[in-house]
Amino acid sequence: MPLTLAVPGEQNIIKRIGGNAEVRAHLQNLGFVSGAVVTVICSMGGNLIVNVKDARIAVSREMAQKIYI
């Protein structure tokens, strides 16, 4: 399921990253890689603030839909 459907506060493991090569490379540079633990901190208007690799990152709804947990 996409990251946008995750329950806030619950830890999830990233299964795969979708999108074109440029989008995947951008997300990998931010720390979104297969096998990484990601936690949704809060959701505001569809956009997410997530904790991945001990860093808090804001992700747009479009980008979050490309991250599968």
N, C-alpha and C positions, 0 to 999 in steps of 0.2 A: 504494500500500500504506500502511497506517497506520504511524504513527511507532513503535508498539510493536515492529514487525518490523525496525527499522533496526539496522544493525551498529554497536556502540559505536566511537567514534573516527572514523567515516566522515561526511563532510559530505553533507548532503542539502538539496534545495530544496523548500520547502513548495509543494504544488500547489493545495490547497484546504483549507478548514476546514469541517467538518460540524457538526451539532447545531442546536439552536434559536437564535434571535436573541440571547438572553441569553448563552448559552455562547460563541457566536462573538464577541460584543462583549468578553467577559471575556478570551478568548484574544488578541484583537487588542490589547487594552490591555497585555498581557504581552509583546507583540512578535511573536506568531505571525500573520504575514500572508502572503498568497500572494507567492511570489518570494523570501522571506527564506531565508537559509541557516541550517540547524539541525544541530547535532551532538549525538548522544547521548553523554554522558560515562560514565554507568553506569546499570545497571538493578538495582533491589533489590526483589524480590518483585513484579515487574510495574510498580512505580512507577519513573519515570525522572528522572534529573537531566540536563538538556540545556543546551547553550550556544546562545543565540539573541541576535543583536545585542549581542555582547560582554557578556552577562549570563548567569549560571548560574541556572536556574529548575528547581525540583522540580515535576513534573507527575504527577498520579495516572494510573493505568492507564486509567481511564474517559475522562479528558480526552485522553490521548495517542492513544486510538483514534479520536478525532474529527479529528486532524491527519493529513492525507494528504500523503505525499511522493512 
